[in-house]
Amino acid sequence: MQPPTTQYVERDGVSIAYQVVGDGPVDLVLSPGFISHLDLAWTDPGTSRLLARLASFSRLILYDKPGTGLSDPIPHLPTLEERGADIEAVLDAAGSERAVLFGVSEGGPTAVVLAATRPERVASLILYGTFAVLPSSAPEAYAPEVLERFTAETGDVRDAIKHWGDGARLARVFAPSLGERQMRIWGTFARAAASPRMAEALIRTVMQIDVRDVLASVHVPTLVLHLEGDRTIPVEAGQLLAAGIPDARFVTFPGDDHVFWLGQMRARADEVLDEVEGFVTGAVQAATPDRVLTTLMFTDIVGSTSRAAELGDSAWRALLERHDALVQGVVNEHGGRVVKHIGDGALSAFDGNPATLHPLPPQDSAKRYLEFMGGADAVLHKAREAYDRGEYRWVAEVVNHVVFAEPQNQAARALQADTLEQLGYQSEAGTWRNLYLTGAQELRDGTLDLPLPSSASPDAIKAMSLDLFFNYLGVRLNGVKAGDVRLALNWVFTDSGEQVALLLSNGALSHVLGRTHEVADATVTLTRAALNRFILGESSLDDEAKAGEITVEPDLAALDQLLALLDEFSLWFNIIEP
């Protein structure tokens, strides 16, 4: 599932980040635990799977509490009633009149208070791994062994807060079964989700919460879930919570990871989520398979180690950039995506769906889309409504068809530019933000026409072996113009004694080192320094010939013809227009 767009709603001068995902019949708002971060949550496979499952049977509403994640920082921690008002503001912004409230861990007491005080906004209540009061605040409510166990665990909590962002210490408290790599990731997540002082203040506040007096006022259907070995919030706290809410149902599961969707509990997370889905919808649907048919391709530069040593750092980096650009272009052309660049290679994936094997060109496809959707005006009317709802990713996708079908449609260009700007402003990734905003600028002002630097790096050209150099010429060859041209040229380098047989045929340039053609259209005799100079434009071919640095037999005609077929690559090209 693709991460949803992050939006903001303001309450009392504080911006609260929220997301809406899924189109189920029931609104479900997740009251997060101790810390959260909307964008980073989707980058973790376990958390992403949890959210996707919830969104599969509901219209899921997520938010970051003020002071955490993407929401504004705050100077002091709000009361539970103020936290409840934050949830109501998010519900209003998301267009939800009444929702199922899912309170997780520290988010549970807020959910309880809102359900008790605003039952018209809460259809039902789900509480996971949470409490009404902790043993440290009400020792009389717990057995002595529970208090002793909780006090010991509190020491680990204090240690994790003191060393905030240390994934291993956090895991010891919240998910003991996490692997080493997951611990590092979780440490990064924690540092992004809250500052050390905010984390300390949150824990201090959690220890003081007591909503026992409110429990009897909760009159909505309530499901309380807990892990039997939870080391963060003891199961006895869940029992006390459920006992105080009229007709609440209490369900436990084996396990000791408080964060049940990570670590070893991740494999059993569906057991918890089945209970949630059954409670919300009345039934548990068969799981949708998350496997797809995909073709994988791995490319690798042959002899990369020796070639890197031969070229040096600068030229090797230039070669890698050229390799990555070539792979990206070819993969995109054939409907695939580059999953990851891996040193001297790349891993790419291609959709196994045969319907995508041979799509129409974008402009032809766009015209057909518009015809099917009732024309440009109808598409733009619906797109503006979606824009007003904040559905920017969908608007960008659908209006792109109008721009490609009718490039001069100013209304489409303006709406698409507005949309890309919104996506750019919301993007935390610098590369994505630059692409969004550059696309918007192009739609408003056209493609920039700036002075063109040389596409050839002098250092890279000079450091290239002859093998790489003639490969470089092959990349620059305009295959369409050269389609009917056949040329055979011999290259003889007087300074190194090297020879190269170069052949242009069928729109492609090939070469063989250490050989010459028996019959050639021209033989070029030169030094490598002279080759570098005229290729880099430091001198002309005529100048080098007059100076005696290059001789071409029988004449320059064949070499001039070849050079005329080489392209200079423009940096200024359309990225969003046809």
Secondary structure, DSSP 8 states (H G I E B T S, - for coil): ------EEEEETTEEEEEEEE---SSEEEEE--S---HHHHTTSHHHHHHHHHHHHSSEEEEE--TTSTTS---SS---HHHHHHHHHHHHHHTT-SSEEEEEETTHHHHHHHHHHH-TTTEEEEEEES--SB-TTT-GGGS-HHHHHHHHHHHHHHHHHHHTTT-HHHHHHHH-TT--HHHHHHHHHHHHHH--HHHHHHHHHHHTT-B-HHHHTT--S-EEEEEETT-SSS-HHHHHHHHHHSTT-EEEEES---SSTTSGGGGGGHHHHHHHHHHHHHSS----------EEEEEEE-TTHHHHHHHH-HHHHHHHHHHHHHHHHHHHHHTTEEEEEEETTEEEEEEE--GGGSS---HHHHHHHHHHHTT-HHHHHHHHHHHHHTT-HHHHHHHHHHHHHH-TT-HHHHHHHHHHHHHHHHH--SHHHHHHHHHHHHHHHH-S-------SS-HHHHHH--HHHHHHHHHHHB-TTTTTT--EEEEEEETTT--EEEEEEETTEEEEEET---SS-SEEEEE-HHHHHHHHTTSS-HHHHHHTTSEEEES-SHHHHHHHHTB----S---SS--
